[in-house]
Amino acid sequence: MEIAICIFLFIIGTIFGSFYNVVGYRLPKGESIIFPPSHCTNCNHKLSALELIPILSYIIQKGKCKNCHQKISLFYPFFEALTGILFVLAYLSYGLTPELIIALTFISMMIIIVVSDYHYLIISDEVLITFSIILFVEILCINGIEPALYSLLNGLLAFITMYLLKKFGDFIFKKESMGGGDIKLLFIFGMVLTYPIAILSIFVGSLIGLPIALLILYKKKDHVLPFGPFLAAGATLLLLMQVNLEMLINLYK
């Protein structure tokens, strides 16, 4: 039964991952996420149903457009597979519980943010606002009014902390140290993960990103590196591990 659920969630995750690719790619450009339908960005060939099958269509077409034979970026099947894997990991962590809904919603937001921040160095306000509302409603329905209001307080504290860190970074480096989207993102981290874990996600994300950043900056010194994907990686890791304040205190002891 558990294997069947994992397979189902992986398939659903890849389907959603394909859609999240579209959202993350189009929304920052002000384009509709519905029209025009999915198409080749090189020849505008409208993709058929068979060409829209996540991962498999890329393999069958050998990574090329069926019409113009232009190479398709490996970016697309990678994020389809990643979303499917994260959906499965969320289930293995939370089981078939109401909290799984929150986890899947949070992961969905992370995928969209990574795609848009990677391509355009933008974390769309539309995405942040939409998911903050959805997540708050889910927390409210699952945990009740008091925990939901407490989650808003956690989010506000995380937002303020990130804002102060940005101001400190701007002062030290004499230039903008991080984008406004990163600061707003911490509000949602605080809502879902609680304030202490949201702050921890900054350090975990930095540890994940440091070797990658050094490697990229070594090759391209003028390359601007988005911080959003590393924040997303850190927060998602902590979410899946269900890290909480009690665990941190016990670890410290």
JONOR-V441521 format. One record per run of one state. SS is the DSSP state (~ for helix, > for strand, _ for the rest). FROM is the first residue (numbers start at 0). LEN is the number of residues. If there is no record, write none. Layout:
# JONOR-V441521
SS	FROM	LEN
SS	FROM	LEN
This chain:
# JONOR-V441521
_	0	1
~	1	28
_	29	9
>	38	1
_	39	6
>	45	1
_	46	3
~	49	3
_	52	3
~	55	5
_	60	3
>	63	1
_	64	6
>	70	1
_	71	2
~	73	21
_	94	3
~	97	23
_	120	4
~	124	19
_	143	1
~	144	29
_	173	6
~	179	14
_	193	1
~	194	25
_	219	8
~	227	14
_	241	3
~	244	8
_	252	1
